[in-house]
């Protein structure tokens, strides 16, 4: 994780990661009964996640990349050795960090999102998955 | 609808789990002999499913994170055969709840790791509110189950396994009644979560002092 302080005093964090986007969901059937759905992730590409006080951006040179306000993020969770972010437009991005801890990023993202919600007067976040919920 | 593989794999899980942990098991008699039930457990380690599901004598459909089903072809084949229910954690997943309720209607058990993921620090984490709503809506006996020491044997943040005393204890079934309206479930949410956390803490066996500073997951 790289930490940088801008001229205006705000702090920005970034890290390199293998970035993959959900491309489909498939049904899981067993003995003729639908058990549920699982996501299919597309190919991973090297990219970067960058966060500051207000936004998170994912850059991997592909169409899904972009920048979102923390208030737009739908869910945050660590999945095994990756971090998953649910984004507007029913998009899901998975970041597998190269030499960093998904737990550390999960804590950082959750703290920034909590601060953004409280700063916007939207209450205290009580749950970050399956969707961000305030209490 | 679990097929012939389930009993085979359940016994396999049980013996693999016991071989890996030498866990001390108690309270299996608390699991109802017939009828639907919910088995709710804490989640400290990847070892937990071997112990909790392997030692439960009834067919129990456990929620499992959806990414496990696509981790590789072996998991994709294996998990439905041990009655795992894929749960998408990045969105509300009504299909996983429907599958669980159907299993209860058939008289099977449904297993939930209430924290929704393995603990990073070996301590009980806040429970998923969706899981508590399912418990309140289902209105079936709830068997608490606490795994103690599996975090010390194989914490989430390492690939190394250590030798540590592991205990698995099933508790007496709890009744929460049927809360068939959303308002009723929301009103009972906090009290239900507190009661379940209390039941799990009562079953917990405190591990010996850890050889590493706590909070090492970050």
Interface residues (C-beta under 8 A of the other chain):
Chain A: X25 X28 X30 X31 X32 X33 X34 X35 X36 X37 X38 X39 X40 X41 X74 X75 X77 X78 X79 X80 X84 X86 X90 X92 X101 X103 X104 X107 X126 X127 X129 X130 X131 X133
Chain B: X1 X3 X65 X66 X67 X69 X70 X71 X80 X81 X84 X85 X86 X87 X88 X89 X90 X91 X92 X93 X95 X96 X99 X102 X116 X117 X120 X126 X128 X129 X130 X157 X217 X218
